[in-house]
C-alpha cells in the first residue's frame, strides 16, 4: 500500500481497546463478555456499518466448508459476522497492527477464534498461496491504495477458480476535490479514489468477471438521515466506529463525507465479481 506508515498511522493512535471498553460500558454492555450485537456499532468500520455487512452477506452463497478472505479486516467485525452466520472459516489481513491485535482479542472474547485468523500485512503482497480462498470481500479499503490493478491481481491470485469477490467501495464522482479530513485520509496525499468506470475496467483487466456494479448513494444518504434523526432525539447513532477510531476528527470527517456524497463528488458502489472457473 502506498505510504504505508502514514496510512497505518491514520488509523492507529493507541489505546483502541481501552476506548472501546469505555464505550461498551457507557452502552451498558460488559466489555469482558461482549456480544456481537453490542460490538456492532463499533466494529463495522465502513459505510452503513452492520446494515451494509448484512446486505452483502444476503447476496452471497456461503457454506460451512468455505474459507473466505477479508481484505482490510480492521478490528474484525465483518469477519466475526460471517463466521458466526455461516459457520465458515475467515482469514483477515490488515496493514494496521493495532487493528489486528484488537481483532484477535475481540474474536477470542466472542468465542470465534477457532474460525477466524488475522494477519498483519500488505494487501498488495499477501502471505497466502495461490487458489486458497472460496471467496473474498473488501469493505471501504481501496481508497488508500493507488495501484488498484496490483490489488485486484493479488486478490485474483489467492482466489480459487470460480470464487467470488464482493467489494464495497468509495469511488470518485465528478466535481471538485474532496474536503478533508475523511474517515480514510487526513489529506489528499493518502486518498486514491477511482471512478466506478475505472473500477470495473481494472477488475476486468485483472481477470475478474464483474456481474454487478451498483451505485449505493441512495441507501447511504438514507442511512445518514436516519442516524442524524436518532442523534436529534437524544439516541446514539447505529454506526459509531468512526468516532471510536478517529476521536476528535470524526465529526469533521463524517461531515465532509456526507457533503461529498450529497454533492456527488464521491459515490459509494457495491461490486460482485468472480474469478473465471
Phi, psi and omega per residue, in radians:
X1 nan 2.615 -3.066
X2 -1.235 2.459 3.123
X3 0.741 0.979 -3.013
X4 -0.930 -0.772 -3.131
X5 -1.063 -0.693 -3.140
X6 -1.170 -0.743 -3.126
X7 -1.158 -0.840 3.117
X8 -1.057 -0.718 3.133
X9 -1.111 -0.511 3.106
X10 -1.083 -0.528 -3.077
X11 -1.736 -0.220 -3.020
X12 -2.127 1.978 3.104
X13 -2.104 0.097 -3.137
X14 1.497 2.730 3.060
X15 1.079 0.491 -3.130
X16 -1.058 -0.840 -3.117
X17 -1.146 -0.591 3.091
X18 -1.108 -0.752 3.112
X19 -1.142 -0.677 3.137
X20 -1.152 -0.737 3.106
X21 -1.022 -0.741 3.122
X22 -1.096 -0.773 -3.132
X23 -1.100 -0.735 3.128
X24 -1.130 -0.737 3.098
X25 -1.065 -0.722 3.124
X26 -1.094 -0.485 3.112
X27 -1.449 -0.109 -3.094
X28 1.535 0.230 3.135
X29 -1.716 2.744 3.105
X30 -1.558 1.948 -3.092
X31 -1.167 -0.302 3.099
X32 -1.538 -0.283 3.125
X33 -2.430 1.063 -3.091
X34 -1.275 2.783 3.009
X35 -1.865 2.866 3.062
X36 -1.031 -0.645 -3.139
X37 -1.160 -0.757 3.130
X38 -1.129 -0.606 -3.112
X39 -1.324 -0.467 -2.935
X40 -0.940 -0.676 3.124
X41 -1.128 -0.320 -3.008
X42 -1.941 -0.463 -2.986
X43 -1.813 0.117 3.075
X44 -1.872 1.417 -2.964
X45 -1.567 1.213 3.115
X46 -2.838 2.919 -3.086
X47 -0.956 2.296 -3.130
X48 1.172 0.074 2.974
X49 0.913 -2.347 -3.053
X50 -1.038 -0.613 3.127
X51 -0.971 -0.777 3.139
X52 -1.196 -0.672 3.115
X53 -1.096 -0.770 3.125
X54 -1.092 -0.751 -3.141
X55 -1.126 -0.703 3.095
X56 -1.079 -0.814 -3.140
X57 -1.072 -0.655 3.138
X58 -1.083 -0.456 -3.058
X59 -1.541 -0.057 -3.018
X60 -2.043 2.594 3.042
X61 -1.786 1.894 -3.067
X62 -2.211 2.322 -3.136
X63 -1.915 2.957 3.123
X64 -1.164 -0.336 -3.135
X65 -1.498 -0.144 -3.043
X66 -1.366 2.591 3.005
X67 -2.080 2.011 -3.058
X68 -2.054 2.756 -3.034
X69 -1.976 2.314 3.032
X70 -1.873 1.918 -3.112
X71 -1.617 1.936 -3.035
X72 1.485 1.038 -2.913
X73 -1.371 -0.137 3.075
X74 1.002 -2.363 3.124
X75 -1.659 0.241 2.855
X76 1.672 0.138 -3.087
X77 -1.021 -0.951 3.125
X78 -1.062 -0.693 3.127
X79 -1.046 -0.765 3.123
X80 -1.154 -0.665 3.119
X81 -1.085 -0.843 -3.115
X82 -1.110 -0.779 -3.120
X83 -1.121 -0.702 -3.129
X84 -1.244 -0.735 -3.074
X85 -1.260 -0.749 -3.003
X86 -1.825 -0.227 -3.082
X87 1.235 0.311 -3.102
X88 -1.544 3.008 3.005
X89 -1.598 2.440 3.119
X90 -2.280 2.360 2.973
X91 -2.054 2.228 3.096
X92 -1.900 2.579 3.029
X93 -2.305 2.370 3.139
X94 -2.560 2.583 -3.126
X95 -1.263 -0.508 -2.964
X96 -1.603 2.025 -3.083
X97 -1.059 -0.725 -3.132
X98 -1.068 -0.655 3.082
X99 -1.092 -0.792 -3.128
X100 -1.096 -0.744 3.125
X101 -1.089 -0.776 3.131
X102 -1.144 -0.705 -3.137
X103 -1.066 -0.764 3.133
X104 -1.108 -0.767 -3.123
X105 -1.080 -0.838 -3.092
X106 -1.189 -0.658 3.120
X107 -1.123 -0.654 3.072
X108 -1.139 -0.758 3.124
X109 -1.054 -0.582 -3.094
X110 -1.577 0.084 3.048
X111 1.249 0.485 -3.074
X112 -2.026 0.214 -3.084
X113 -1.101 -0.459 3.127
X114 -1.224 -0.287 -3.105
X115 -1.916 -0.206 -3.001
X116 -2.305 2.392 3.025
X117 -2.248 2.583 3.128
X118 -2.170 2.370 3.090
X119 -2.061 2.321 2.973
X120 -1.476 2.167 -3.101
X121 3.113 -3.133 -3.047
X122 -1.697 2.230 3.141
X123 -1.158 -0.264 3.102
X124 -1.539 -0.116 -3.126
X125 -2.630 1.243 -3.000
X126 -1.420 2.499 -3.073
X127 -1.475 0.795 -3.107
X128 -2.167 2.591 3.139
X129 -1.254 2.781 3.039
X130 -0.994 2.587 2.988
X131 0.982 0.762 -3.081
X132 -1.579 -0.696 -2.864
X133 -1.897 2.548 3.105
X134 -1.441 -0.232 3.120
X135 -3.029 2.861 3.114
X136 -2.617 2.653 3.029
X137 -2.458 2.756 3.103
X138 -2.587 2.220 -3.023
X139 -2.125 1.890 3.092
X140 0.980 0.996 -3.108
X141 -2.110 -0.719 -2.964
X142 -1.204 -0.155 3.103
X143 -1.048 -0.415 3.131
X144 -1.668 0.101 -3.060
X145 -2.064 2.056 -3.123
X146 -1.364 -0.634 -3.088
X147 -1.606 1.412 -3.110
X148 -1.107 -0.637 3.140
X149 -1.060 -0.731 3.118
X150 -1.098 -0.692 3.107
X151 -1.095 -0.880 -3.068
X152 -1.188 -0.627 3.094
X153 -1.153 -0.660 3.134
X154 -1.195 -0.719 3.067
X155 -1.108 -0.769 3.101
X156 -0.977 -0.723 -3.099
X157 -1.059 -0.753 -3.018
X158 -1.519 -0.125 3.088
X159 -1.466 2.522 3.018
X160 -1.287 2.706 3.054
X161 -0.957 2.290 -3.121
X162 1.527 -0.111 -3.108
X163 -1.248 2.719 -3.104
X164 -1.719 2.740 2.985
X165 -2.333 2.219 3.094
X166 -2.049 2.283 -3.107
X167 -2.174 2.343 2.873
X168 -1.982 2.035 -2.987
X169 -2.247 2.717 2.887
X170 -1.740 2.024 -3.112
X171 -1.909 2.956 -3.063
X172 -1.574 2.207 3.017
X173 -1.723 -3.140 3.118
X174 -1.288 2.932 3.056
X175 1.846 -2.881 -3.025
X176 -1.259 2.916 3.071
X177 -1.048 2.669 3.124
X178 -1.198 2.779 2.976
X179 -1.578 2.463 -3.132
X180 -2.100 2.690 0.172
X181 -1.372 2.835 2.927
X182 -2.146 2.996 3.107
X183 -1.056 -0.421 -3.089
X184 -1.790 -0.129 -3.085
X185 -2.796 2.476 3.030
X186 -1.359 -0.600 -3.131
X187 -2.469 3.041 3.124
X188 -1.180 -0.241 -3.107
X189 -1.115 -0.425 -3.141
X190 -2.114 0.387 3.125
X191 -2.043 2.140 -3.048
X192 -2.305 1.446 -3.109
X193 -1.611 2.383 3.015
X194 -1.814 2.715 3.041
X195 -1.304 2.850 3.053
X196 -0.992 -0.681 -3.139
X197 -1.151 -0.725 3.084
X198 -1.121 -0.657 3.115
X199 -1.072 -0.846 3.127
X200 -1.055 -0.808 -3.099
X201 -1.053 -0.758 -3.080
X202 -1.310 -0.600 3.044
X203 -1.075 -0.803 -3.115
X204 -1.190 -0.636 3.119
X205 -1.175 -0.419 3.125
X206 -1.430 -0.098 3.125
X207 1.837 0.024 3.121
X208 -1.582 2.526 -3.128
X209 -1.798 2.005 -3.087
X210 -1.439 2.125 3.102
X211 -1.725 -0.457 3.074
X212 -2.704 2.524 3.034
X213 -2.531 1.978 -3.062
X214 -2.214 2.612 3.094
X215 -1.427 2.127 -3.118
X216 -1.859 0.428 -3.114
X217 -1.071 -0.788 -3.088
X218 -1.007 -0.859 -3.137
X219 -1.093 -0.671 -3.120
X220 -1.191 -0.730 3.115
X221 -1.165 -0.683 3.117
X222 -1.150 -0.689 3.093
X223 -1.074 -0.786 3.125
X224 -1.070 -0.689 3.126
X225 -1.148 -0.702 3.103
X226 -1.135 -0.703 3.135
X227 -1.121 -0.754 3.132
X228 -1.117 -0.672 3.117
X229 -1.110 -0.662 3.101
X230 -1.093 -0.776 3.134
X231 -1.093 -0.717 3.136
X232 -1.124 -0.476 3.089
X233 -1.472 -0.001 -3.132
X234 1.527 0.228 3.132
X235 -1.698 2.847 3.041
X236 -1.436 2.464 3.125
X237 -1.223 2.796 -3.098
X238 -1.293 -0.288 -3.062
X239 -2.183 1.876 -3.059
X240 -2.130 0.263 -3.073
X241 -1.188 -0.667 -3.119
X242 -1.105 -0.723 3.103
X243 -1.143 -0.678 3.111
X244 -1.082 -0.814 -3.056
X245 -1.312 -0.737 -2.929
X246 -1.885 -0.150 3.043
X247 0.992 -2.077 -2.984
X248 -1.111 -0.508 -3.101
X249 -1.523 -0.084 -3.020
X250 -1.047 -0.763 -3.071
X251 -1.053 -0.841 3.131
X252 -1.159 -0.683 -3.129
X253 -1.080 -0.781 -3.137
X254 -1.228 -0.648 3.117
X255 -1.146 -0.722 3.119
X256 -1.121 -0.686 3.116
X257 -1.163 -0.788 3.140
X258 -1.080 -0.722 3.137
X259 -1.181 -0.748 3.112
X260 -1.067 -0.644 3.130
X261 -1.236 -0.782 -3.136
X262 -1.076 -0.565 -3.131
X263 -1.568 -0.029 3.115
X264 1.364 0.180 3.121
X265 -1.337 -0.444 2.981
X266 -2.204 2.580 -3.071
X267 -2.320 1.967 3.045
X268 -1.265 2.310 3.140
X269 -2.243 2.712 3.078
X270 -2.253 2.245 -2.981
X271 -2.226 2.390 2.991
X272 -2.124 2.277 3.101
X273 -2.568 3.032 -3.113
X274 -2.437 2.683 2.954
X275 -1.473 2.274 -3.108
X276 -0.966 2.410 -3.103
X277 -2.054 nan nan
